[in-house]
C-alpha cells in the first residue's frame, strides 16, 4: 500500500514538472517567435538597406560640413552592433532555437567572427579616417572579445581599427565615461551614430519609454546632423523600458509585457 502511495506521489510530481517544463518551453517559443518578422525585415528588406544608406549619406554630409569649421582633431563616435556590424544571424539563431539572449552564447557568436557590415558602414568609416578624422567605436561588447571583434572588423575592410579606437565595455554599460575620455584627449566629436538612444549619451540610460521619447523630441533638431540613428527592431534598451525590471522577468512575463505595450485599434 505504501509503495502504491509513494509511486502515485512520484507520478504526480513528474506530471507537474513536465507541465511546468512544457509551459516554459511554450513561453520561450512565443517570445522567440515574436522576433521573426523583425529579423526577416532586417535581413531581407530593401527598406532596411535604404535606411542604412540614408543614415550614412546624412552622416557624410554632416562630416563634410564640419570640415569648414576648421577643427584640428575631429572625431566620430559610433556604436558597433547593428550600427556598423550586422549580427542578425545571432538573432535568427535565437528565434529558430527558442533561445533568449545570454552573455555566453553572445560571446560565442562574437568569437566566431561572422558579423557582416551594415550597408554603407565601411565606406563611411574609411571616408572619415581618410578625410582628416578619427573613427571611435564605443561598444558594450565585453573586453574579452576585443581581439575577435577587431579581427572581424579588419576582415570586413574597416581601417584605423586598434586598441585606441575600439573601446569595449570594461565595467559599466553606460557609455558616457568613454565618451568623456575621448573628448578629454582633445577630440572634437562631430557626431554620434548608433541604433540606441543610449549611444548618444547618458540621458536615456535606464529610463522609461516616456523619458526616452521626450529625449527624442527635445533633440529633434540634432537627428540627421549630430545624432544619426540606424534602425534596429530586433532588440535594444527600448525593449527593456516596456515594463519595470523587464530583463528580470521570465519569458512568459516578457511576452505579456510586449503585448500589453501595444496600442491597438478597438475594431470599431
N, C-alpha and C positions, 0 to 999 in steps of 0.2 A: 504493500500500500504506500509506504513511504517513498519507495523508488518511483512509483507512478506519479505521486505528487511532485517529486523533485524533477522528474522528466517533463511534466507538464509546465512547471515553472520555468524551466530552461527553454522550453519551446516558446513560451510567451515572450521571454527576454529576446530570443533570437528573432521572433517576428517583429518585436518592437524596434530592435536595432536595424533590421532590414528595412522596415518602414521609414525610419529616420534617414538611413543611407539613400533610399530611393528619393525621399523628399529633397535631400541635399543635392543629389545628382540632378534632379529636375530644376532646382533653383539655379545651380551652376550653368545648366544648359540654357535656361531662359536668359540669364544675364549675358552669356556669351553670344547668344543668337541676336540680341538687341544691337550688337555692333556690326553685324554682317553688312547691312546696307551702307553704313559709314565707310567701312573698309572697301567695299565694292566701288563706291563713289571716288574714294581717294585713289584707288589703283587704276580704275578703268575709264573714268570720265574725262572727256576733253575739257570740261569746265574747270576741273581741278588744275589741269596743266595750264590753262589760260590764266587762271587766277595767280598761279605761281609766277608765270612770266610777267603778268601785270605788276605784281609786287616788286620784282627785281628791276623792271623798267622804271618804276617810280623811284626806287632806291638809287638807280644810276643817275637819274635826272637831279635828285636831291644832292648826290655826291658831286656832280659837276657844278652845281650852283655854289656849293660850299667852297670850291677852289677859288672863287672870285673874292673871298673874304681874306685870303692870304694867310691863313693859319698854318704854322710850320709843321706841327705834329698832329695831323688829322687821323682819326680812327673811326671805325665802325665796330660796334659790339653786336654780335649775333648769337642766338641760341643755336644748338646743333640739331636735336631730334625734331623732325617734322618742320624744321626751318631750313637747314642745309642738307640734312640726311633723312632719307626716306626709310623708316623702319616698319612700314606697313606689313611686311612679311611676318614680323613678330605678332602683330595684332591679328593677322589672318590665322596664324598658328593657334593663338588663344581661342579664336572663335571656333575653329574646327575641332579643337580638343577640349572645349569647355574649361579653359584654364583662366583663372584670374591672374592679374599682374603680380609677380613677385620678384624680388631682387635677384634670386638665384637664377631663374630662367632668363631674366633680362641680361644678366652678366654673361650667361652662356651665349645668348644671341649676339651681344657686343663682341665677345671673343671670337665668334665665327667670322666677323669682318665682312658681312654680306649686305650691309646697308647700301642703298643706292643714293645717288644725288638727287635732291629736289630739282625739278626743271628750272634752269636759269641760275642756280646757286653757284656752280663752279665758275661760270663766266663772270658773274658779278664779283665774287670774291677775288678772282685773279685780276679783274679790272681795277679794283680799289688798290690792291697791292702793287700794281704796275703804274698807277697814276698818283703817286705821292702819298699813299695812305697805308694804314696797317689794319688788317682784319683781326679782331679778337673774338675767339669762340668761347663763350661762357656757358657751360653746360652743367646740368646736375647729374651727368653720368658720374659714377664713382671713380675716384682717382686710381683705383686698382686696375681700371680698364683703360688707362691712358695710352699705353703702347698699342693696344688693339685699335683704339679709336684713331690715333694718328696714322697708323698703317692703312686703315680703311680709307681715310681721307686722302692720303697721298696716292693710293691706287686710283681713286676717282678723279684725280687731277688738281686737287686743291694745292695752291702754292703757299709758302710762308707759314707752314704748319710746324709748330715747335712747342717746347715747354714754356716759352714766353707768351705765345699767342693762344694756346689751348689751356683754358683754366676750368678744371673739373671740380666737382664738389669734394671738399675735404671734411667739412663739418655740417654747416647749415645749408639747406636748400634755398634759403633767401639769398639772392644773388647780389644784393646791394653792396656788401662789403667788397666783393670782387670788382664791381663797377667803380666803386670809390678808389680802389687800389690802382686801377688803370688811369683814372684821372689824376691821381697823386703822382704818377710817373710823368706827368706833363702832357698828356694827350688831350686834345680837344675832340670829344666824342660827337661826331656829326649826326649820327643816328643810331637807333637800336632796332633790331629786326628779330621777330620771334613769332611763335604760334600761341603764346600765352601772355596774358596781361602782366604776369609776374616778370616777364622778360624786359619790361620797361621800368622796373624799379620796385621798391618795397611797398608802394601804396596799396596794392591789392593782395598782398601776401596774407593768406589765411582769412580773407574777408568773405562776406556773404555775397549773394548774387546782386542785391540792391547796391551794395558798395562798389562792386566791380562794374556794374552798368553805369553808375554815377561817374566813376573814373573815366570811362569811355566818353561820356557826354562832356565832362569838364575839359577833356583834352582833344575834343573833336578837330580842332584846327591843326593838331600835330600829326594826325594819322595821314600817311601818304607822303610825309615830309621828314619829320623827326622820328616817328614811330611807324614801322612797316609791319603789317600783320599777315602771316601766312595762314591759310585755312587748315584746320585740323578738327574734324568732327569725331575722331576716334577716342580721344582721351584728353585730359587736361585738368587744371585746377578748377575750371568751371564745373566739372563733374563733382568734385569734392564739395562744392558750395550748394549742391542740390538739397542737402539735408545736414543738420548738425552732426558732427562726428561721422560723416558719410563713410570715410575709409575704414572706420572701425566697425561698421555694420556687417552682418553676414550677407551672403549673396542674395538671399531672398529679400532681405530688408533693402538692399541697394536697388534691386529690380523694382520694388514697390515705390521707393523714393523717386526713381526715374519716371514712373508712370504718374505719380502724384504731382510731379512738377509740370506736366503737360497742361497747356491752356487750350482746351478743346471747345469745339462748337457743340451747342446743345442739341443740334439736329432739327431745330425749329427756325 
